[in-house]
């Protein structure tokens, strides 16, 4: 008999922000099980170079970037991931203003979330992006 209480899909999610409080807010909004059939494990980066080191050494399923991070912002890192990493994992950029969605689209982000993060919207967005990746 199989255990139907365990999530069907496990994902490794890379969180990037220079601010530990923002990374914590991301982690809390996503949660360990964003949906009933999805569980996530987190890995974190606080500087630009760390993002690419982790992309080289880990099997990252999803990258969540802080668009407001400094000195390297999530929008620029998103563009660099899409240009340089093959195959590129899906990228979600957390933005401060809804008006920045066009910049996120230009950066190649697969989706956006907006500060402050809403756990319901965040979990749904994470699951949708991961399911779209799995379908490819």
PLY file of the C-alpha trace (Angstrom):
ply
format ascii 1.0
element vertex 136
property float x
property float y
property float z
element edge 135
property int vertex1
property int vertex2
end_header
0.00 0.00 0.00
1.37 3.46 -0.88
1.42 6.46 1.41
-0.87 9.03 -0.20
-0.09 11.67 2.44
3.42 12.32 1.08
3.77 15.01 -1.61
4.09 13.57 -5.11
6.75 16.08 -6.24
9.83 17.40 -4.46
11.67 20.49 -5.68
14.88 22.31 -4.82
14.27 26.07 -4.77
17.10 28.60 -4.82
16.27 31.84 -2.97
18.37 34.94 -3.70
18.44 38.24 -1.85
21.16 40.26 -0.22
18.78 40.74 2.73
18.31 37.73 5.05
14.90 39.08 6.11
13.70 39.01 2.49
14.96 35.44 2.05
13.12 34.48 5.23
9.92 36.15 3.96
10.27 34.21 0.68
10.81 30.93 2.52
7.82 31.52 4.81
5.52 32.59 1.97
6.43 29.54 -0.13
6.35 27.13 2.80
7.64 23.57 2.92
4.57 22.31 1.03
3.17 25.06 -1.22
0.48 22.65 -2.42
-0.71 19.25 -1.25
1.28 17.46 -3.98
4.46 19.54 -3.84
7.18 19.83 -1.20
10.22 22.05 -1.47
13.68 22.21 -0.02
15.46 25.56 0.02
18.99 26.61 -0.76
19.98 30.25 -0.37
22.34 32.76 -1.95
23.12 36.26 -0.74
25.46 37.40 -3.52
25.43 37.25 -7.31
28.34 34.80 -7.67
26.79 32.37 -5.22
23.70 32.07 -7.43
25.79 30.84 -10.35
27.98 28.59 -8.20
24.84 26.88 -6.89
23.37 26.61 -10.38
26.60 24.87 -11.44
26.75 22.47 -8.49
23.14 21.74 -7.54
20.11 20.40 -9.42
17.97 23.53 -8.95
14.31 23.18 -9.98
13.34 26.83 -9.48
15.06 30.15 -8.76
13.27 32.89 -6.80
15.08 36.24 -7.05
14.62 39.47 -5.12
14.18 42.20 -7.73
15.19 44.80 -5.14
18.48 43.16 -4.11
21.70 45.17 -4.30
24.20 45.52 -5.77
23.04 42.78 -8.18
19.28 42.86 -8.60
17.10 39.90 -9.40
16.06 41.29 -12.79
19.64 41.40 -14.06
20.41 37.98 -12.61
17.27 36.58 -14.27
18.47 37.84 -17.67
21.92 36.39 -17.06
20.49 32.99 -16.06
18.34 32.86 -19.19
21.29 33.89 -21.40
24.01 31.72 -19.87
22.59 28.63 -18.15
21.54 25.65 -20.26
19.07 24.33 -19.54
17.90 27.32 -17.52
15.62 26.57 -14.59
12.42 28.59 -14.30
12.86 31.96 -12.61
10.42 33.93 -10.49
11.29 37.54 -9.63
9.83 39.23 -6.57
9.18 42.87 -7.44
8.18 45.88 -5.34
5.91 47.58 -7.89
3.36 46.06 -10.26
4.68 48.46 -12.91
7.93 46.46 -12.94
6.24 43.39 -14.45
7.31 44.47 -17.94
10.94 44.60 -16.76
10.58 41.12 -15.30
9.18 39.87 -18.61
12.09 41.52 -20.45
14.52 39.83 -18.04
13.13 36.43 -19.04
11.39 35.73 -15.74
8.80 32.98 -15.98
6.59 34.70 -13.39
6.54 37.53 -10.89
5.42 37.93 -7.31
5.01 41.22 -5.51
6.20 42.38 -2.08
4.70 41.84 0.44
4.38 38.17 -0.44
0.97 36.57 0.00
1.37 32.87 0.93
-1.65 31.75 -1.13
-0.56 33.54 -4.31
3.06 32.58 -3.75
2.31 28.86 -3.29
0.06 28.79 -6.34
2.64 30.59 -8.49
5.46 28.28 -7.38
3.35 25.18 -8.11
2.20 26.48 -11.51
5.73 27.31 -12.66
7.09 23.95 -11.48
4.24 22.03 -13.13
4.81 23.88 -16.41
8.50 22.92 -16.23
7.62 19.28 -15.56
5.26 19.26 -18.55
8.09 20.28 -20.93
0 1
1 2
2 3
3 4
4 5
5 6
6 7
7 8
8 9
9 10
10 11
11 12
12 13
13 14
14 15
15 16
16 17
17 18
18 19
19 20
20 21
21 22
22 23
23 24
24 25
25 26
26 27
27 28
28 29
29 30
30 31
31 32
32 33
33 34
34 35
35 36
36 37
37 38
38 39
39 40
40 41
41 42
42 43
43 44
44 45
45 46
46 47
47 48
48 49
49 50
50 51
51 52
52 53
53 54
54 55
55 56
56 57
57 58
58 59
59 60
60 61
61 62
62 63
63 64
64 65
65 66
66 67
67 68
68 69
69 70
70 71
71 72
72 73
73 74
74 75
75 76
76 77
77 78
78 79
79 80
80 81
81 82
82 83
83 84
84 85
85 86
86 87
87 88
88 89
89 90
90 91
91 92
92 93
93 94
94 95
95 96
96 97
97 98
98 99
99 100
100 101
101 102
102 103
103 104
104 105
105 106
106 107
107 108
108 109
109 110
110 111
111 112
112 113
113 114
114 115
115 116
116 117
117 118
118 119
119 120
120 121
121 122
122 123
123 124
124 125
125 126
126 127
127 128
128 129
129 130
130 131
131 132
132 133
133 134
134 135
